């Protein structure tokens, strides 16, 4: 694959626009509104990779694009039952013991 000057300039331009230091010193990606409008697919690919992007207007943050949390599967009732049926961590009575002794 041949790298063209246009590709190098575009990559450098995108990297220059997207990189900004936050007040705590960590690198945070930012993009202007105009850049976000014209490069939305690239910005979304960056977000899908786990990074967050702050969109700015006239140098001030107006929006934050963050990755969607990973969808969790169905609730695992089997694990809950196993956890409940385990012996207690302390030497006290279990709920079942208290019910048998008519404490609850």
WOCORJO-V586942 format. One line per field, one symbol per residue. ss: DSSP state (@ for helix, = for strand, . for the rest). A space follows every 50 residues. Layout:
ss = ???
This chain:
ss = ....@@@@@@@@@@@@@@===.....======@@@@@@.@@@@@@@@@.. ..=====..======...........@@@@@@@@@.........@@@@@@ ....
